[in-house]
Amino acid sequence: MAKGKRCVLITGCSDGGMGAALAVEFHKAGFHVYATARNPSKMQHLASLGIQLIQLDIQSADSIAACVGEIPQLDILVNNAGHQFLMPVVDTDIEEAKRLFDLNVWSHIAVTKAFLPLLLKSPNAVIANQTSVGAVVTLPFQAIYNSSKAAMAMLSDSLRLELQPFGIKVVDLRTGVVRTNLIANIKSSEADTVALPKDSIYAPAKDVVEKAMRQDGFEGQGMPAEQWAREVVQELSKNNPTAVIWKGESAWLSRLSSVMPHGLFDGTVKKLTGLDQVEKMVRR
């Protein structure tokens, strides 16, 4: 680590994702980057750039402790790791939903607590939590995932106030649509998670609902990850970054919808997700 460089640690940096894009842009901006992932073999592109890789399973207390032990200095912590889950609320397996919250919410708190002593030593420390525009936008079949992001958004805002006396800034990355390999990964490795249960009340519209759950038609859409990461790094590099960073395709529209009358965009959302077709099918 070069003396005088600010240091950033990012969770969830597997190649092709937003964490990896952030690692590249922080590296270009002159930071010493600690790129972490549960499986370091999935960070080959970052390794080729000379970025320091560390194994970190954010759901393992031992792995978190080992990672902390490898880092002498930390100025910015980016809690980025997470997973997506789509299913109608009434068809949700509660245990699976709990596992999602363990990863998307509680693991980030565990990581934050573990790295807090290092951040307290930094003269300009920042904690950035990756949430989503889904934290404020109602989308059918995404309630469990979006509610985990909403929970993290509230925790971030509370941390923002609670850590102000210690000079630590907390930022919510309210991210819109970004072009990554997320949808492709869901389709290739977890097909069972996009299937309705046999007794689903949505059975008459099974094909339409499962298409929405697979996010068919959305793969390849969104702001390029490199552009999103570059804009986010520019914001996080400031001495006083804003508390909420809205970046990504449709982020501005999501921000607007969050202050408009409730339900104003229901018709648009139904068409976007196919819920308008579902209504017709289940009422036959």
Backbone torsions as a table, in degrees:
resi	resn	phi	psi	omega
1	MET	NA	124.8	179.9
2	ALA	-69.0	134.5	-179.4
3	LYS	-64.4	135.4	178.5
4	GLY	93.4	-11.9	178.7
5	LYS	-76.3	142.7	169.5
6	ARG	-75.1	147.2	-175.3
7	CYS	-115.6	138.0	179.1
8	VAL	-130.2	137.5	173.3
9	LEU	-114.7	131.8	-178.3
10	ILE	-124.2	130.1	176.3
11	THR	-92.3	154.3	176.4
12	GLY	68.6	57.3	-173.5
13	CYS	-105.6	26.9	177.8
14	SER	-58.5	143.1	-178.6
15	ASP	-53.2	139.0	177.0
16	GLY	92.0	-3.8	-178.7
17	GLY	-107.4	178.9	-178.5
18	MET	-69.3	-33.5	178.1
19	GLY	-62.6	-42.4	178.3
20	ALA	-64.5	-40.6	178.9
21	ALA	-62.6	-41.2	177.0
22	LEU	-63.4	-41.8	-179.7
23	ALA	-59.6	-43.4	179.8
24	VAL	-63.2	-45.5	-176.9
25	GLU	-70.4	-37.9	174.7
26	PHE	-63.3	-39.6	178.2
27	HIS	-61.2	-45.6	178.4
28	LYS	-62.8	-32.2	-177.7
29	ALA	-80.3	0.2	175.2
30	GLY	95.8	8.7	176.9
31	PHE	-80.7	154.6	165.3
32	HIS	-87.7	120.1	-172.1
33	VAL	-106.1	129.4	168.5
34	TYR	-103.0	103.4	179.1
35	ALA	-94.1	126.1	-175.2
36	THR	-123.7	153.5	174.7
37	ALA	-161.3	158.7	178.0
38	ARG	-63.4	-35.3	179.8
39	ASN	-121.5	99.3	-176.7
40	PRO	-60.0	-22.3	179.5
41	SER	-65.4	-14.4	179.3
42	LYS	-91.0	12.0	178.8
43	MET	-120.0	37.3	-175.3
44	GLN	-63.3	-37.9	179.2
45	HIS	-64.0	-41.9	179.0
46	LEU	-65.1	-38.2	178.0
47	ALA	-61.4	-38.0	-179.3
48	SER	-66.2	-20.3	179.1
49	LEU	-91.4	-1.5	-179.7
50	GLY	83.2	14.8	178.2
51	ILE	-77.5	137.7	-178.6
52	GLN	-72.8	126.2	-179.2
53	LEU	-105.2	140.4	176.7
54	ILE	-136.7	135.6	175.7
55	GLN	-72.9	131.0	178.6
56	LEU	-151.7	115.2	170.8
57	ASP	-101.2	107.3	-172.7
58	ILE	-70.3	-6.1	176.2
59	GLN	-99.2	7.4	179.3
60	SER	-118.4	118.5	178.6
61	ALA	-61.3	-38.9	179.8
62	ASP	-65.5	-41.5	179.8
63	SER	-65.9	-40.2	178.1
64	ILE	-62.5	-46.0	-179.4
65	ALA	-62.1	-41.0	179.5
66	ALA	-64.2	-39.1	179.0
67	CYS	-65.1	-44.7	177.7
68	VAL	-57.0	-39.3	-178.9
69	GLY	-66.0	-18.1	-179.2
70	GLU	-91.6	-6.5	-171.6
71	ILE	-115.3	118.8	-179.2
72	PRO	-83.4	-23.1	-173.3
73	GLN	-149.5	143.9	177.1
74	LEU	-149.0	130.5	179.0
75	ASP	-112.6	-34.4	179.6
76	ILE	-132.2	128.8	174.1
77	LEU	-112.4	124.6	177.3
78	VAL	-113.1	108.4	176.7
79	ASN	-84.7	95.0	-172.6
80	ASN	-111.8	-28.5	-174.6
81	ALA	-57.8	146.4	179.6
82	GLY	177.5	179.8	-178.2
83	HIS	-144.9	154.4	179.5
84	GLN	-104.5	151.7	180.0
85	PHE	-150.7	124.3	-179.8
86	LEU	-124.1	129.1	-179.1
87	MET	-174.5	141.5	173.4
88	PRO	-56.3	145.5	-176.8
89	VAL	-55.4	-45.8	-174.6
90	VAL	-73.9	-10.3	177.0
91	ASP	-102.6	2.7	-173.5
92	THR	-73.5	133.9	169.9
93	ASP	-77.2	116.4	-173.4
94	ILE	-60.8	-39.3	-179.7
95	GLU	-64.9	-37.6	177.2
96	GLU	-67.1	-38.3	177.6
97	ALA	-64.2	-39.4	177.6
98	LYS	-63.4	-39.1	179.1
99	ARG	-64.1	-36.3	178.0
100	LEU	-64.4	-43.8	178.4
101	PHE	-65.2	-35.5	176.6
102	ASP	-58.5	-41.2	-178.7
103	LEU	-79.0	-49.3	-171.7
104	ASN	-79.8	-16.4	-176.8
105	VAL	-124.0	-68.7	-169.8
106	TRP	-65.5	-33.7	178.8
107	SER	-64.3	-35.1	178.8
108	HIS	-67.6	-36.1	176.9
109	ILE	-66.5	-40.6	178.5
110	ALA	-61.8	-43.4	178.9
111	VAL	-64.9	-43.8	179.5
112	THR	-60.1	-45.7	179.2
113	LYS	-61.2	-40.5	-176.3
114	ALA	-67.9	-36.6	-176.8
115	PHE	-93.0	-3.2	-178.0
116	LEU	-57.1	-41.8	178.7
117	PRO	-57.2	-37.3	177.6
118	LEU	-70.4	-40.5	-179.8
119	LEU	-65.3	-34.1	179.2
120	LEU	-63.9	-21.9	179.5
121	LYS	-85.6	-12.2	-177.8
122	SER	-83.9	139.4	178.4
123	PRO	-75.2	-13.5	-177.8
124	ASN	-146.8	62.3	-174.2
125	ALA	-80.6	145.1	179.0
126	VAL	-137.1	135.8	169.4
127	ILE	-113.8	120.5	179.1
128	ALA	-113.5	122.3	-178.7
129	ASN	-107.8	123.2	179.8
130	GLN	-77.8	108.9	174.7
131	THR	-107.5	-121.0	-177.4
132	SER	179.4	157.4	171.0
133	VAL	-63.7	-19.2	176.1
134	GLY	-62.0	-15.7	177.1
135	ALA	-66.5	-20.2	-177.9
136	VAL	-127.0	-3.3	-177.3
137	VAL	-113.1	130.1	179.2
138	THR	-86.5	118.0	179.2
139	LEU	-127.1	124.8	179.0
140	PRO	-55.6	141.5	175.9
141	PHE	72.7	5.1	178.8
142	GLN	-119.6	15.4	-171.5
143	ALA	-61.6	-40.1	-177.5
144	ILE	-67.0	-48.1	177.9
145	TYR	-61.6	-49.5	-177.6
146	ASN	-64.0	-34.9	179.1
147	SER	-69.4	-30.0	174.7
148	SER	-67.1	-36.3	177.4
149	LYS	-71.5	-36.5	176.9
150	ALA	-65.1	-39.4	177.1
151	ALA	-62.0	-42.9	-179.6
152	MET	-68.0	-32.8	177.7
153	ALA	-64.6	-42.4	178.8
154	MET	-68.0	-41.0	177.3
155	LEU	-61.8	-39.3	178.7
156	SER	-62.4	-44.0	-178.1
157	ASP	-67.9	-35.9	176.3
158	SER	-67.3	-43.1	177.1
159	LEU	-61.2	-35.7	179.3
160	ARG	-55.1	-44.0	179.6
161	LEU	-76.2	-42.7	-175.2
162	GLU	-66.5	-29.4	-177.8
163	LEU	-97.9	-2.6	177.2
164	GLN	-56.8	-41.0	179.9
165	PRO	-60.9	-19.3	-177.9
166	PHE	-101.8	5.0	176.3
167	GLY	77.9	13.8	179.2
168	ILE	-97.7	126.4	179.2
169	LYS	-92.7	139.5	179.4
170	VAL	-119.9	129.1	-174.2
171	VAL	-123.0	136.9	175.1
172	ASP	-100.0	116.3	175.5
173	LEU	-85.7	93.6	-176.9
174	ARG	-85.5	80.2	-167.2
175	THR	-85.9	135.0	175.4
176	GLY	-87.6	-151.9	-177.4
177	VAL	-76.8	124.0	179.6
178	VAL	-127.0	138.4	-176.6
179	ARG	-79.2	102.6	178.1
180	THR	-133.6	-171.8	178.9
181	ASN	-93.5	14.8	-174.4
182	LEU	-58.8	-52.1	-177.0
183	ILE	-65.4	-41.5	179.4
184	ALA	-60.9	-39.3	179.6
185	ASN	-65.4	-40.2	178.7
186	ILE	-61.3	-44.0	-177.3
187	LYS	-69.6	-35.1	-173.5
188	SER	-83.3	-29.5	-171.9
189	SER	-119.3	-11.9	-173.7
190	GLU	-137.8	49.7	-177.2
191	ALA	-60.8	-28.6	-178.0
192	ASP	-67.1	-21.6	-177.7
193	THR	-81.2	-8.6	-179.8
194	VAL	-110.6	27.7	177.6
195	ALA	-115.1	131.7	175.6
196	LEU	-68.5	148.0	172.6
197	PRO	-65.3	155.2	-174.2
198	LYS	-61.6	-29.1	-177.2
199	ASP	-96.5	18.4	-177.2
200	SER	-62.8	140.7	174.9
201	ILE	-69.0	-12.2	178.7
202	TYR	-92.3	9.3	-177.7
203	ALA	-52.3	-39.7	179.1
204	PRO	-61.7	-21.1	-179.9
205	ALA	-119.2	29.7	-173.9
206	LYS	-50.7	-49.2	-176.2
207	ASP	-62.9	-40.2	-178.7
208	VAL	-68.6	-43.6	-178.9
209	VAL	-66.2	-44.1	-179.1
210	GLU	-67.9	-30.7	173.9
211	LYS	-62.8	-42.7	177.7
212	ALA	-65.5	-38.7	179.6
213	MET	-66.7	-32.9	177.0
214	ARG	-79.8	-11.1	-177.1
215	GLN	60.0	38.9	176.6
216	ASP	-57.5	136.0	179.4
217	GLY	92.6	-11.0	-178.6
218	PHE	-103.9	-10.7	-179.9
219	GLU	-63.1	132.8	-179.3
220	GLY	87.4	-2.2	179.3
221	GLN	-94.2	163.1	175.7
222	GLY	109.7	170.6	176.1
223	MET	-64.8	136.9	176.3
224	PRO	-54.6	137.8	-176.3
225	ALA	-58.7	-35.0	-179.2
226	GLU	-64.5	-42.1	179.0
227	GLN	-65.8	-46.2	178.9
228	TRP	-57.3	-47.7	-177.4
229	ALA	-64.1	-40.2	179.8
230	ARG	-61.7	-42.9	180.0
231	GLU	-68.7	-37.9	179.0
232	VAL	-67.0	-43.7	180.0
233	VAL	-62.7	-39.1	177.0
234	GLN	-58.6	-41.4	179.8
235	GLU	-69.6	-45.8	-176.8
236	LEU	-70.4	-19.7	179.7
237	SER	-78.6	-12.9	-179.6
238	LYS	-68.9	154.5	178.2
239	ASN	-65.3	-29.9	-179.3
240	ASN	-136.3	75.7	-178.4
241	PRO	-65.6	153.5	179.2
242	THR	-68.3	155.2	-175.7
243	ALA	-68.2	-30.5	178.1
244	VAL	-129.7	125.4	178.4
245	ILE	-109.0	114.4	179.1
246	TRP	-97.9	107.1	179.1
247	LYS	-139.6	153.0	-178.3
248	GLY	111.7	160.5	-179.9
249	GLU	-60.5	135.6	179.1
250	SER	70.2	7.6	179.2
251	ALA	-63.1	-41.0	-179.1
252	TRP	-65.1	-37.8	180.0
253	LEU	-68.1	-39.0	177.9
254	SER	-65.0	-38.8	177.8
255	ARG	-63.8	-41.4	178.5
256	LEU	-64.8	-44.4	-177.5
257	SER	-63.7	-25.9	-177.9
258	SER	-71.1	-16.6	-179.7
259	VAL	-114.0	1.5	178.2
260	MET	-87.7	165.4	178.9
261	PRO	-53.0	139.7	-175.3
262	HIS	-59.9	131.9	176.5
263	GLY	85.6	1.1	-175.4
264	LEU	-60.3	-33.6	-176.1
265	PHE	-101.7	15.3	-177.6
266	ASP	-56.1	-44.4	-178.2
267	GLY	-61.1	-43.5	179.1
268	THR	-64.2	-43.3	-179.1
269	VAL	-64.6	-40.1	179.0
270	LYS	-61.8	-42.9	179.0
271	LYS	-67.4	-38.7	-178.0
272	LEU	-64.1	-37.3	-175.2
273	THR	-100.9	-2.7	-179.5
274	GLY	83.6	6.6	-178.4
275	LEU	-66.1	-26.9	176.6
276	ASP	-64.1	-37.2	176.0
277	GLN	-70.4	-38.8	179.4
278	VAL	-59.9	-42.6	179.6
279	GLU	-56.9	-43.9	-179.4
280	LYS	-65.8	-40.1	-175.5
281	MET	-70.9	-40.1	-176.8
282	VAL	-78.7	-14.6	-179.1
283	ARG	-96.4	0.8	-179.5
284	ARG	-67.3	NA	NA
